[in-house]
Amino acid sequence: MTLAHGTPYLAIPGPSVMPDAVLRAMHRASPNIYAGELIELTASLMPDLRRVARTEHHVAIYIANGHGAWEAALANTVRLGEGVLALATGRFGHGWAEMAGRLGADVSVLDFGKSAPVDPARVEAALRADKAGKIRAVLATHVDTSSSVRSDIAAIRAAIDAAGHPALLMVDCIASLGCDVFEMDAWGVDVMVAGSQKGLMVPPGLGFVFFSDKAAARRREMDMVSPYWDWTLRAAPEVFYQYFFGTAPTHHLYGLRAALDMIHAEGIEAVWARHAQLARAIWTACEAWSEGGALRLNLADPAHRSHAVTSLSLPAPKASDLRIWLEANTGVTLGIGLGMADPDDPAWHGFFRMGHMGHVNAHMVLGMLGSVEAGLAALDIPHGRDGLSAAARVVAGA
Ligand SMILES: *Cc1c(COP(=O)(O)O)cnc(C)c1O
């Protein structure tokens, strides 16, 4: 007998749960890519993607995961040897910085650790020190999915402006788009990258790069941009083929159409508010359990916590034990402790994450939390009582 029998729930921070409407939209015969409804459907995605990103500017779609979108953003904006200032609040911030280095940029990293947001004062100081204007781009991660740290992007923009520095502000919203409040134009973001498989509820395989007119001007100054990553025609195609530099990701486009319809039917502000309230329910349960002395939320201050993912620690190897127990006994899969310790280090088994991005509602979150509470009890992990009922009270007050 196992109580895991039934529909499994993948509560990792991406890929996220796929709505039935998305799955149904994708379950179809191959559409024609030369004529017919796919052409119009694709054009209809562009304004709706811009609405989610809160921008009136440009968007290019790639057949790629988030790493592809990272590379596309850099390929269009940074020349060999030019300076990049990377702001790291976890594994993904370092990953984008490493990629810029491998593309030949001169990268400096401001490391804020794994449990704190970007400090805008340090960004301003670093830009003021760049008297020669070598830095072309500032790379920031809105939500670092490894640590669940969320940084204040508007404050980073203000720091760049206070230093009077012309660098582009480029932001990784792969984990946060469609989950946490994000305002591309109002916050002065020049380039924003996202992927299909997190808040956007579509399988992995589409990467998005949104860019401002200032970033488009920078692209025109580039001597060379690798043709596949060039965003120019993708964002303003003359013929359908140019959207994707080849065959379109046919079924993903149908899935994305359905997902954007869901987001806009709910309303993006309501989507953000749902994520915020469900995140509060999760934190409340975790805080109650923490009183047992074993479990710890990675971020003490709720103001810096993501609404899409929660990183936690439990003395090693209990975090891994808990994940394994939950999957085997409840059908809930939690996320690994990515980037919080080296995978060869036994300490790695002391971290785990809950994903709560995209197609998530109260019963799913309460089911996940109830499963965690069962796991804590089954594994004799000391924990404060009534985490689940505390979370239920947050839901009750929604
Ligand atoms: C998931 C994620 C990535 C990487 O995306 P892939 O699709 O796995 O390449 C990068 N940055 C952040 C913040 C992410 O959450």
Ligand as a Chemical Component Dictionary entry (heavy atoms), coordinates in Angstrom:
data_LIG
# 
_chem_comp.id                   LIG 
_chem_comp.type                 NON-POLYMER 
_chem_comp.pdbx_formal_charge   0 
_chem_comp.three_letter_code    LIG 
# 
loop_
_chem_comp_atom.comp_id 
_chem_comp_atom.atom_id 
_chem_comp_atom.alt_atom_id 
_chem_comp_atom.type_symbol 
_chem_comp_atom.charge 
_chem_comp_atom.model_Cartn_x 
_chem_comp_atom.model_Cartn_y 
_chem_comp_atom.model_Cartn_z 
_chem_comp_atom.pdbx_ordinal 
LIG C1 C1 C 0 15.155 28.085 -13.969 1  
LIG C2 C2 C 0 16.027 29.289 -13.936 2  
LIG C3 C3 C 0 17.078 29.493 -14.830 3  
LIG C4 C4 C 0 17.491 28.457 -15.823 4  
LIG O1 O1 O 0 16.480 28.143 -16.722 5  
LIG P1 P1 P 0 16.601 26.813 -17.585 6  
LIG O2 O2 O 0 15.301 26.786 -18.312 7  
LIG O3 O3 O 0 16.773 25.692 -16.625 8  
LIG O4 O4 O 0 17.765 26.967 -18.487 9  
LIG C5 C5 C 0 17.786 30.675 -14.762 10 
LIG N1 N1 N 0 17.490 31.614 -13.859 11 
LIG C6 C6 C 0 16.496 31.463 -12.972 12 
LIG C7 C7 C 0 16.214 32.559 -11.989 13 
LIG C8 C8 C 0 15.739 30.297 -12.981 14 
LIG O5 O5 O 0 14.746 30.136 -12.094 15 
# 
loop_
_chem_comp_bond.comp_id 
_chem_comp_bond.atom_id_1 
_chem_comp_bond.atom_id_2 
_chem_comp_bond.value_order 
_chem_comp_bond.pdbx_ordinal 
LIG C1 C2 SING 1  
LIG C2 C3 SING 2  
LIG C2 C8 DOUB 3  
LIG C3 C4 SING 4  
LIG C3 C5 DOUB 5  
LIG C4 O1 SING 6  
LIG O1 P1 SING 7  
LIG P1 O2 DOUB 8  
LIG P1 O3 SING 9  
LIG P1 O4 SING 10 
LIG C5 N1 SING 11 
LIG N1 C6 DOUB 12 
LIG C6 C7 SING 13 
LIG C6 C8 SING 14 
LIG C8 O5 SING 15 
# 
